[in-house]
Amino acid sequence: MPVTLKNGYDKLGFLSPVDVLSKKQALRHRRCVQDAEYQIGPLHYKAKMHTILRSPYQLATHPAILAVVEQILGADILLYNTTYIIKEANTPAHVSWHQDLTYWGLDGDEQVSVWLALSLADEQSGCMRMIPGSHVNGQMKHDTSHQDENNVLFQSQQVHGVNEQDAMYCPLRPGQASFHHGWTLHSSLPNRSHDRRIGLNIQYIAPHVRQTKLPGYSALLVRGTDRFHYYEKEIPATCDLDPAALNWREQKDQLHFRIAGNAG
Ligand SMILES: O=C(O)CCC(=O)C(=O)O
């Protein structure tokens, strides 16, 4: 990655758009999601998708993505989670202003989230909006007192008083990705288009970052060395929808929800 891109990430708290896949490749990966949905039902916001499907594993280890992640986190990279975030066509689902790391229970912020578009994510379909520079002051106060069934976030958590005039929209064509820091304030509006908005959210951490809320979280080394061994080792999918892998993922999904779905 040219030095200017890394500088841009450090300054803004995000990088967008980055070309990863061709449109045709993105469509192929979209079909993988939809085939799996056809077989096992909705996949929106479920954790650890790379352990049950080959497509998200291939994407989370894509050299074009890891090259950028390495510039941000360094040579040692753990894949922490993969999850599809799907807004159906013409639906009110939205994401309130928040910072990812607020409820993740991590003891450091050497973390980066990638959002890879598998369909068009633009202003009409509810692409992400980011507040440039909002990552520099760390955690802001989040309010969880207003549950909203249309809010994608587990706790409808939100930061109040964000000046939306400062927001930058991050439109992505299928196959493009954005990268954002865990303290970057971001949100997204409903999908007002006639197509589904499908993104794969891929979260990476540096191996020295610990999960402090509950034991038993797992991760997968995707580059370099893990000298810390804080996480249970994951097995990536070698075929799609293996029954043992489905069962394992279900348990980890519950653990993930107990961690990320609870304040404190
Ligand atoms: O998919 C969206 O609209 C929001 C995603 C998000 O909040 C994230 O990737 O951290």
The ligand as an SDF file (V2000), in Angstrom:
LIG
                    3D

 10  9  0  0  0  0  0  0  0  0999 V2000
  -23.3750   -2.7190    7.2630 O   0  0  0  0  0  0  0  0  0  0  0  0
  -23.5640   -1.6070    7.7460 C   0  0  0  0  0  0  0  0  0  0  0  0
  -24.3510   -0.8150    7.2530 O   0  0  0  0  0  0  0  0  0  0  0  0
  -22.8190   -1.1650    8.9740 C   0  0  0  0  0  0  0  0  0  0  0  0
  -21.6490   -2.0340    9.2460 C   0  0  0  0  0  0  0  0  0  0  0  0
  -20.8960   -1.7230   10.4780 C   0  0  0  0  0  0  0  0  0  0  0  0
  -21.3480   -1.0600   11.3840 O   0  0  0  0  0  0  0  0  0  0  0  0
  -19.5520   -2.2650   10.5730 C   0  0  0  0  0  0  0  0  0  0  0  0
  -19.0900   -2.9300    9.6290 O   0  0  0  0  0  0  0  0  0  0  0  0
  -18.8970   -2.0380   11.6050 O   0  0  0  0  0  0  0  0  0  0  0  0
  1  2  2  0
  2  3  1  0
  2  4  1  0
  4  5  1  0
  5  6  1  0
  6  7  2  0
  6  8  1  0
  8  9  2  0
  8 10  1  0
M  END
$$$$
